[in-house]
Amino acid sequence: MYDFQATHFRGHVDIISGGFPCQPFSQAGRRKGAKDDRYLFPETIRIIKEARPEWSVLENVTGLFTILQPDSLSEMEIKAIELFCEDGEQPATNTIIRLKRQVIGNIISEIG
């Protein structure tokens, strides 16, 4: 993936769909973020920037935002995320929905 160049796909690709490894972000994992050998989020963004598809579909892992922007969450938001992650039956609260939208907005901003 590190050697893959996507620039020659620019203008020829309508959609990029993929899931970068979730272990660096997942609440179930060790949450090492950029220190994890499987941290491929920057490479995912690089490929999207190079190819510039009309659409990008990426997995939204719970815990992604707390790794990418750890200082932007309040104590209440952190507790809401922990509860949502611990209980698979827990409905998404307004806080969780807002944070998911914020993750998407940040990814869009980073892609430019």
C-alpha positions in Angstrom: 0.0 0.0 0.0 2.9 2.4 0.8 4.2 2.1 -2.8 0.9 2.2 -4.5 0.4 5.4 -6.5 -3.2 6.3 -7.4 -2.6 9.5 -9.4 -3.1 7.7 -12.7 -6.6 6.7 -11.6 -7.7 10.4 -11.3 -10.7 11.0 -13.5 -11.2 7.3 -14.0 -12.5 6.1 -10.6 -16.0 6.9 -9.4 -15.8 5.3 -6.0 -13.2 4.0 -3.5 -14.5 1.7 -0.9 -12.4 0.2 1.8 -11.7 -0.4 5.4 -8.3 0.5 6.8 -7.4 -1.8 9.8 -9.5 -0.9 12.8 -7.3 -2.4 15.5 -5.4 0.9 16.1 -8.7 2.7 16.9 -11.1 0.0 18.1 -12.3 0.1 21.7 -11.8 -3.7 21.7 -8.1 -3.3 20.8 -5.0 -1.7 22.4 -5.8 1.7 20.8 -2.2 2.5 19.9 -3.2 4.8 17.1 -0.2 5.9 14.9 2.1 3.8 17.0 0.4 0.6 15.7 2.0 -1.1 12.7 -1.4 -1.5 11.2 -2.2 2.3 11.3 -3.0 2.9 7.6 -5.4 5.8 7.9 -2.9 8.3 6.5 -2.3 6.0 3.5 -6.0 5.7 2.9 -6.3 9.5 2.9 -3.3 9.8 0.5 -4.8 7.3 -2.0 -8.2 9.2 -1.9 -6.4 12.5 -2.5 -4.4 11.1 -5.4 -7.3 9.4 -7.1 -10.0 12.0 -6.3 -13.0 9.7 -6.8 -16.5 11.1 -6.8 -17.3 9.0 -3.7 -15.3 7.4 -0.9 -16.8 4.9 1.5 -14.8 4.1 4.6 -15.6 2.1 7.7 -16.5 4.4 10.7 -14.9 2.5 13.6 -16.1 3.5 17.0 -13.1 5.0 18.6 -11.7 6.6 15.5 -12.4 10.1 16.5 -10.9 9.7 20.0 -7.6 8.6 18.4 -7.5 11.2 15.6 -8.5 14.2 17.9 -8.2 13.0 21.5 -8.2 16.5 23.1 -11.5 17.6 21.5 -13.8 15.4 23.6 -15.4 16.3 26.9 -15.6 13.8 29.8 -19.3 13.3 29.0 -18.6 12.5 25.4 -15.9 10.0 26.3 -18.3 8.3 28.8 -21.1 8.2 26.1 -18.6 6.6 23.6 -17.5 4.0 26.2 -21.1 3.1 27.0 -22.0 2.8 23.3 -19.0 0.6 22.7 -19.6 -1.7 25.7 -23.2 -2.5 25.0 -24.0 -3.7 21.5 -27.7 -3.0 22.2 -27.2 0.5 23.3 -29.0 3.0 21.0 -27.0 5.8 19.4 -27.6 8.9 21.4 -27.5 12.5 20.0 -23.9 12.7 21.3 -22.9 9.5 19.4 -24.6 10.7 16.2 -23.0 14.1 16.5 -19.6 12.6 17.0 -20.0 10.3 14.0 -20.9 13.3 11.9 -17.9 15.1 13.2 -15.6 12.2 12.2 -17.0 12.3 8.7 -16.6 16.1 8.5 -13.0 15.8 9.7 -12.2 13.2 7.1 -13.7 15.3 4.4 -11.7 18.3 5.6 -8.5 16.3 5.6 -9.1 15.0 2.0 -9.7 18.6 0.9 
